[in-house]
Amino acid sequence: MTQVDVLLGLQWGDEGKGKIVDVLSPQYDLIARFQGGPNAGHTLEFDGKKFVLNTIPSGIFNEKTMNLIGNGVVIDPIILKRELDNLKAAGHDPVAKGKLVIARKAHLILPTHQLLDAANEQKMGKDKIGSTLKGIGPTYMDKTGRNGLRVGDTTLPDFKERYNKLVEKHKEILSHYEFEYDLTEKEAAFFEAIEFIKTIPHVDSEHYVNGFLKEGKKVLAEGAQGTLLDIDFGSYPFVTSSNTTTAGACTGLGIAPNRIGNVYGIFKAYCTRVGGGPFPTELDDEVGENLRQVGHEFGATTGRARRCGWIDIPALKYAIMLNGVTELIMMKADVLDGFDTIYACTHYEHNGETIDYMPYDIISVKPTPVLKAIEGWKTDVTKVNQVADIPAKLSAYIAFLEKELEVPVKYLSVGPDRVQTLELI
């Protein structure tokens, strides 16, 4: 049997996973999303066109690759239908081509899940998590509370009864909030979308993926969000509601831990974060705004401005340890082209100590980053198309990170297009 390679983010999400999955997909027979929901926005650019995927795996544009939405994903049927309609209009129809399947055990996001999400954030006010309001958290709550509806339920004769039972529970909860809503339009769109996704093949992802492995085929598991948003190991409670680490690929697809092969860890040459929560290297000044504007740091799904700061080595070491990363991929090096000096956080000053790890109480006691100055390369790298032409100072920055992180950088991204990707080793 072959093994499953895993590709995931090492920061707070938005690292550029979609682009790299698109670049790597010709090497794989199956791309499988293993967690998260439509709060993820994977942006791909090629042939002068830009696509944003929320639920569909990023291997969808490779004609020879199958794509699976795994059991660990939560699916909003309305958003999935819209995604597929948009792809079809752009000349890409994975359903007609038979290149997309959905796990029966994947849970469904109901319109009332989104209402619960919005009502809770409204009640929390300034203490809100910064949810994308897609209903992700409430859906995972119903999953773990053993109340949820799954894709496989849509084909059962009593699906509507199951739906109504769960909606009544949600309405009872909503009655305790000062929150007005009207379900009429959303509910109609939901059931229309349910009929649509019933036309997409449903599979048992655990058998499906292991079948590929048994046949010696290559599988890539695609993560969403980032390691520092993991429900167990992220900056809780300012996290997502799923396991974004390599372990999540096992439970989110139905594969054994000994089936994990290479783990590709993606990070930006700097760092960003969306929503609330700690961010030790955040630059709440004109430098941070410069990173935001040059890097187009606005959410692909929500359009929200991302918080920006310098790269955080203690956080990266933590993420590498948790995931068993074997190879690194550095994104958006071009965003730093204009800086005379860039900085890297090597340690934290925290509670009177100098530490090189993320502390448990990072929420309540903000650590002060210890920054190392690094000379910038002051060169436009967006047109660099071979390794020999990488500026020496950029190569030195990469070498510095490899030494600190003790993992090699295999790929370097110097622009948003799929062709602006250099294989270093």
C-alpha positions as CSV (number, residue, x, y, z in Angstrom):
1,M,0.0,0.0,0.0
2,T,1.1,3.6,-0.7
3,Q,0.8,6.3,1.9
4,V,-1.2,9.5,2.2
5,D,0.7,12.7,2.0
6,V,-0.7,15.7,3.9
7,L,-0.6,19.4,3.1
8,L,-1.6,21.9,5.8
9,G,-1.0,25.3,7.2
10,L,1.4,26.1,10.0
11,Q,0.1,29.5,11.0
12,W,-3.4,31.0,11.5
13,G,-4.6,30.0,8.1
14,D,-4.5,31.8,4.7
15,E,-1.1,30.5,4.0
16,G,-1.8,29.6,0.3
17,K,-2.7,25.9,0.6
18,G,-5.0,26.0,-2.4
19,K,-2.4,27.2,-4.8
20,I,0.1,24.5,-3.8
21,V,-2.5,21.7,-3.9
22,D,-3.2,22.9,-7.4
23,V,0.5,22.9,-8.3
24,L,1.0,19.4,-6.8
25,S,-2.2,17.8,-7.9
26,P,-0.8,16.3,-11.2
27,Q,1.4,14.1,-9.0
28,Y,-1.6,12.6,-7.2
29,D,-4.6,10.4,-8.1
30,L,-6.8,11.7,-5.3
31,I,-7.0,15.0,-3.5
32,A,-9.1,14.8,-0.3
33,R,-10.3,17.6,2.0
34,F,-10.3,16.3,5.6
35,Q,-11.8,19.0,7.8
36,G,-13.3,22.5,8.1
37,G,-16.1,24.0,6.1
38,P,-16.9,26.9,3.8
39,N,-15.2,29.3,6.2
40,A,-12.0,28.2,4.3
41,G,-11.2,30.1,1.1
42,H,-8.6,28.5,-1.1
43,T,-7.5,30.9,-3.9
44,L,-6.1,29.7,-7.2
45,E,-4.8,31.7,-10.1
46,F,-3.8,30.5,-13.5
47,D,-4.3,31.5,-17.2
48,G,-5.2,35.0,-16.1
49,K,-8.2,33.7,-14.1
50,K,-8.8,33.6,-10.3
51,F,-10.9,31.0,-8.5
52,V,-11.9,30.8,-4.8
53,L,-12.9,27.4,-3.5
54,N,-14.6,27.0,-0.1
55,T,-15.5,23.3,0.1
56,I,-14.2,21.7,-3.1
57,P,-10.7,20.2,-3.0
58,S,-8.1,22.3,-4.8
59,G,-7.2,19.5,-7.2
60,I,-10.4,20.1,-9.1
61,F,-8.7,21.8,-12.1
62,N,-6.5,18.8,-12.9
63,E,-8.3,16.6,-15.4
64,K,-6.8,13.3,-14.2
65,T,-7.3,13.7,-10.4
66,M,-10.3,12.6,-8.4
67,N,-11.5,14.9,-5.5
68,L,-13.1,13.8,-2.3
69,I,-14.9,16.0,0.3
70,G,-14.1,13.9,3.4
71,N,-16.2,12.9,6.4
72,G,-14.4,15.5,8.6
73,V,-15.7,18.4,6.5
74,V,-19.0,20.2,7.3
75,I,-20.9,21.0,4.2
76,D,-23.3,23.9,3.5
77,P,-25.3,22.5,0.5
78,I,-26.2,26.1,-0.7
79,I,-22.5,27.2,-0.8
80,L,-21.4,23.9,-2.4
81,K,-24.0,24.2,-5.1
82,R,-23.0,27.9,-5.8
83,E,-19.4,26.8,-6.0
84,L,-20.1,24.2,-8.5
85,D,-22.5,26.4,-10.5
86,N,-19.7,29.1,-10.7
87,L,-17.1,26.5,-11.8
88,K,-19.5,25.2,-14.5
89,A,-20.1,28.7,-15.8
90,A,-16.3,29.2,-16.0
91,G,-15.9,26.0,-18.1
92,H,-15.1,23.6,-15.3
93,D,-17.7,21.0,-14.4
94,P,-16.3,18.3,-12.1
95,V,-19.7,16.8,-11.5
96,A,-20.3,16.1,-15.2
97,K,-16.7,14.8,-15.6
98,G,-17.2,12.5,-12.6
99,K,-14.2,14.0,-10.7
100,L,-16.0,14.8,-7.4
101,V,-17.4,12.6,-4.7
102,I,-18.7,13.3,-1.2
103,A,-18.3,11.3,2.1
104,R,-21.7,10.0,3.4
105,K,-20.5,10.7,6.9
106,A,-19.8,14.4,6.3
107,H,-22.1,16.6,8.4
108,L,-24.5,19.2,6.9
109,I,-24.7,22.9,7.8
110,L,-28.3,23.9,8.2
111,P,-29.6,27.5,7.8
112,T,-30.3,27.5,11.5
113,H,-26.7,26.6,12.3
114,Q,-25.8,30.0,10.7
115,L,-28.4,31.8,12.8
116,L,-27.0,30.3,16.0
117,D,-23.5,31.4,15.0
118,A,-24.6,34.9,14.3
119,A,-26.8,35.1,17.5
120,N,-24.0,33.9,19.7
121,E,-21.4,36.4,18.2
122,Q,-23.9,39.2,18.6
123,K,-24.4,38.3,22.3
124,M,-20.7,38.2,23.0
125,G,-20.1,41.7,21.6
126,K,-16.5,42.8,22.0
127,D,-15.5,39.4,23.3
128,K,-16.7,37.6,20.2
129,I,-14.4,35.0,18.6
130,G,-14.4,36.5,15.1
131,S,-16.5,33.8,13.5
132,T,-17.0,33.8,9.7
133,L,-20.7,33.3,10.6
134,K,-20.9,30.2,8.3
135,G,-22.4,28.0,11.0
136,I,-19.3,25.9,11.4
137,G,-19.1,25.9,15.2
138,P,-22.8,25.0,15.8
139,T,-22.6,22.3,13.2
140,Y,-19.6,20.7,14.9
141,M,-21.4,21.1,18.2
142,D,-24.3,19.1,16.9
143,K,-21.9,16.5,15.5
144,T,-20.2,15.9,18.8
145,G,-23.5,16.2,20.6
146,R,-24.8,13.4,18.4
147,N,-27.6,15.5,16.9
148,G,-26.2,16.2,13.5
149,L,-27.5,15.4,10.0
150,R,-25.1,13.8,7.5
151,V,-24.9,13.7,3.7
152,G,-26.0,10.0,3.8
153,D,-29.2,11.0,5.6
154,T,-30.4,13.0,2.6
155,T,-31.3,9.7,0.8
156,L,-33.4,8.4,3.7
157,P,-37.2,8.5,3.5
158,D,-37.4,10.4,6.8
159,F,-34.8,13.0,6.1
160,K,-37.3,15.9,6.3
161,E,-38.5,14.7,9.7
162,R,-34.9,14.5,11.0
163,Y,-34.3,18.0,9.6
164,N,-37.5,19.4,11.3
165,K,-36.5,17.8,14.6
166,L,-33.1,19.5,14.6
167,V,-34.5,22.8,13.5
168,E,-37.0,22.8,16.3
169,K,-34.1,22.3,18.7
170,H,-32.3,25.3,17.2
171,K,-35.4,27.5,17.4
172,E,-35.7,26.7,21.0
173,I,-32.1,27.8,21.6
174,L,-32.6,31.0,19.5
175,S,-35.7,31.9,21.6
176,H,-33.2,32.7,24.4
177,Y,-31.5,35.4,22.3
178,E,-32.7,38.8,21.3
179,F,-32.3,37.9,17.6
180,E,-34.7,38.2,14.7
181,Y,-34.7,36.0,11.7
182,D,-36.7,34.7,8.8
183,L,-35.9,31.2,7.5
184,T,-38.2,31.1,4.4
185,E,-35.7,31.9,1.6
186,K,-32.8,30.1,3.2
187,E,-34.8,26.9,3.7
188,A,-36.1,26.9,0.2
189,A,-32.5,27.3,-1.1
190,F,-31.3,24.6,1.3
191,F,-33.7,21.9,0.0
192,E,-33.0,22.9,-3.6
193,A,-29.3,22.4,-2.9
194,I,-29.9,19.1,-1.2
195,E,-31.5,17.8,-4.3
196,F,-28.5,18.9,-6.3
197,I,-25.9,17.3,-4.0
198,K,-27.9,14.0,-4.2
199,T,-26.7,13.9,-7.8
200,I,-23.0,13.8,-6.7
201,P,-21.8,10.3,-5.9
202,H,-21.8,9.6,-2.1
203,V,-19.0,7.3,-0.8
204,D,-17.8,5.8,2.5
205,S,-14.5,7.9,2.6
206,E,-12.7,5.4,4.8
207,H,-13.2,2.6,2.2
208,Y,-12.7,4.9,-0.7
209,V,-9.4,6.4,0.4
210,N,-8.0,3.0,1.5
211,G,-9.1,1.5,-1.8
212,F,-6.8,4.0,-3.6
213,L,-3.9,3.1,-1.3
214,K,-4.4,-0.6,-1.8
215,E,-4.2,-0.1,-5.5
216,G,-0.9,1.8,-5.1
217,K,-2.3,5.1,-6.0
218,K,-1.2,8.5,-4.6
219,V,-3.4,10.5,-2.2
220,L,-2.9,14.0,-0.9
221,A,-4.9,15.1,2.1
222,E,-5.7,18.9,1.9
223,G,-6.2,20.8,5.2
224,A,-8.1,24.0,5.8
225,Q,-7.4,26.9,8.2
226,G,-4.1,26.5,10.0
227,T,-2.4,24.6,12.9
228,L,-2.7,27.5,15.3
229,L,-6.5,27.4,14.9
230,D,-6.7,23.7,15.9
231,I,-9.5,23.1,18.4
232,D,-7.1,21.2,20.8
233,F,-3.7,22.8,20.2
234,G,-4.5,26.3,18.8
235,S,-4.9,29.6,20.7
236,Y,-8.1,28.5,22.4
237,P,-10.9,29.7,22.5
238,F,-9.9,31.8,19.4
239,V,-9.8,28.7,17.2
240,T,-11.8,26.9,14.6
241,S,-14.0,23.9,15.5
242,S,-12.0,21.0,14.0
243,N,-8.6,19.4,14.2
244,T,-6.5,21.2,11.6
245,T,-3.4,19.1,12.2
246,T,-2.1,15.9,10.6
247,A,-4.1,13.9,13.2
248,G,-7.2,15.4,11.7
249,A,-6.4,13.8,8.4
250,C,-6.7,10.4,10.0
251,T,-10.1,11.0,11.6
252,G,-11.3,13.2,8.8
253,L,-10.8,10.6,6.1
254,G,-10.7,7.3,7.9
255,I,-7.0,6.4,7.5
256,A,-4.6,4.8,10.0
257,P,-1.7,6.9,11.5
258,N,0.8,4.5,9.9
259,R,-0.6,5.4,6.5
260,I,0.7,9.0,6.7
261,G,3.6,9.8,4.4
262,N,5.1,13.2,3.7
263,V,3.7,16.1,5.6
264,Y,4.0,19.4,3.7
265,G,3.8,22.4,6.0
266,I,2.9,25.8,4.4
267,F,3.8,29.2,5.9
268,K,4.1,32.8,4.7
269,A,7.4,34.6,4.7
270,Y,5.6,36.8,7.3
271,C,2.5,36.1,9.3
272,T,-1.2,36.9,9.3
273,R,-4.3,36.2,11.3
274,V,-8.1,36.8,10.9
275,G,-10.5,37.4,13.7
276,G,-9.8,37.8,17.5
277,G,-7.1,36.1,19.6
278,P,-3.4,36.4,20.4
279,F,-0.9,37.4,17.7
280,P,2.6,38.1,19.3
281,T,4.3,39.5,16.2
282,E,1.3,41.7,15.1
283,L,2.2,45.1,13.6
284,D,-0.6,47.5,14.3
285,D,1.2,50.3,12.4
286,E,2.1,51.5,8.9
287,V,4.4,48.5,8.4
288,G,1.6,46.1,9.1
289,E,-0.7,48.1,6.8
290,N,2.0,48.0,4.1
291,L,2.1,44.2,4.4
292,R,-1.7,44.1,4.2
293,Q,-1.9,46.2,1.1
294,V,1.1,44.7,-0.8
295,G,0.1,41.1,0.2
296,H,-3.6,41.7,-0.6
297,E,-4.4,40.4,2.9
298,F,-8.1,40.3,2.8
299,G,-10.2,37.2,3.4
300,A,-11.0,35.2,0.3
301,T,-14.3,34.1,1.9
302,T,-15.3,37.1,4.0
303,G,-13.2,40.0,2.6
304,R,-12.1,40.9,6.1
305,A,-8.8,42.6,6.5
306,R,-6.2,40.3,7.9
307,R,-4.0,41.3,10.8
308,C,-0.3,41.2,9.7
309,G,3.0,40.8,11.5
310,W,6.5,39.3,11.2
311,I,7.2,35.6,11.0
312,D,7.0,33.8,14.4
313,I,9.6,31.0,14.7
314,P,8.4,29.7,18.1
315,A,4.9,29.2,16.7
316,L,6.3,27.5,13.6
317,K,8.4,25.1,15.7
318,Y,5.3,24.2,17.6
319,A,3.3,23.6,14.5
320,I,6.1,21.5,12.9
321,M,6.3,19.4,16.1
322,L,2.5,18.8,16.2
323,N,2.3,17.8,12.5
324,G,5.4,15.8,12.0
325,V,6.3,18.1,9.1
326,T,8.9,16.6,6.7
327,E,9.1,19.5,4.1
328,L,8.3,23.2,4.2
329,I,6.7,25.5,1.6
330,M,7.3,29.2,1.9
331,M,4.7,31.5,0.4
332,K,4.5,35.1,-0.6
333,A,8.2,35.9,-0.5
334,D,7.4,38.6,-3.0
335,V,5.4,40.6,-0.5
336,L,8.7,41.4,1.3
337,D,10.5,42.6,-1.8
338,G,10.3,46.3,-0.9
339,F,11.7,46.1,2.7
340,D,15.2,47.2,3.5
341,T,15.0,45.2,6.7
342,I,12.7,42.4,7.7
343,Y,12.4,40.8,11.1
344,A,11.9,37.3,12.6
345,C,10.7,36.5,16.1
346,T,13.1,34.0,17.6
347,H,11.9,34.0,21.2
348,Y,9.3,35.5,23.5
349,E,9.7,37.5,26.7
350,H,7.0,36.1,28.9
351,N,6.4,36.4,32.7
352,G,10.0,37.5,33.2
353,E,11.5,34.7,31.2
354,T,12.9,34.3,27.7
355,I,11.2,31.2,26.1
356,D,11.2,29.6,22.6
357,Y,7.8,28.0,22.8
358,M,4.1,29.0,22.8
359,P,3.0,29.3,26.4
360,Y,-0.4,28.0,27.7
361,D,-1.5,31.4,29.0
362,I,-0.7,33.2,25.7
363,I,-4.3,34.5,25.8
364,S,-4.2,36.2,29.2
365,V,-0.5,37.3,29.3
366,K,0.6,38.7,26.0
367,P,4.2,37.6,25.2
368,T,6.7,40.2,23.8
369,P,8.5,39.0,20.7
370,V,12.3,39.0,20.6
371,L,13.1,40.1,17.0
372,K,16.1,39.4,14.9
373,A,16.8,41.9,12.1
374,I,17.5,40.4,8.6
375,E,18.7,42.4,5.6
376,G,16.0,42.5,2.8
377,W,16.7,41.6,-0.8
378,K,15.2,44.7,-2.4
379,T,14.5,42.8,-5.6
380,D,11.3,42.1,-7.6
381,V,11.2,38.3,-7.3
382,T,7.8,37.8,-9.1
383,K,9.6,37.2,-12.4
384,V,12.2,34.8,-11.0
385,N,11.5,31.4,-12.7
386,Q,14.6,29.4,-11.8
387,V,16.4,28.7,-8.5
388,A,19.7,30.1,-9.8
389,D,18.1,33.6,-10.0
390,I,16.8,33.8,-6.5
391,P,18.5,36.8,-4.8
392,A,21.3,35.9,-2.4
393,K,19.7,37.7,0.5
394,L,16.4,35.8,0.0
395,S,18.4,32.5,-0.1
396,A,20.0,33.6,3.1
397,Y,16.6,34.2,4.8
398,I,15.5,30.7,3.7
399,A,18.7,29.2,5.0
400,F,18.2,31.0,8.3
401,L,14.7,29.6,8.7
402,E,15.8,26.1,7.7
403,K,18.5,26.2,10.4
404,E,16.0,27.5,13.0
405,L,13.2,25.1,12.1
406,E,15.4,22.1,11.3
407,V,13.2,21.2,8.2
408,P,14.1,21.9,4.6
409,V,12.1,24.3,2.4
410,K,11.1,22.4,-0.7
411,Y,9.0,25.0,-2.5
412,L,9.1,28.8,-2.7
413,S,6.2,30.9,-4.0
414,V,7.0,34.3,-5.5
415,G,3.6,35.3,-6.8
416,P,-0.1,34.2,-6.9
417,D,0.0,32.3,-10.2
418,R,0.6,28.6,-10.2
419,V,3.7,29.1,-12.5
420,Q,5.3,31.4,-9.8
421,T,6.4,28.4,-7.8
422,L,10.0,27.2,-7.5
423,E,11.1,23.8,-6.4
424,L,14.2,24.3,-4.4
425,I,15.2,20.6,-3.6
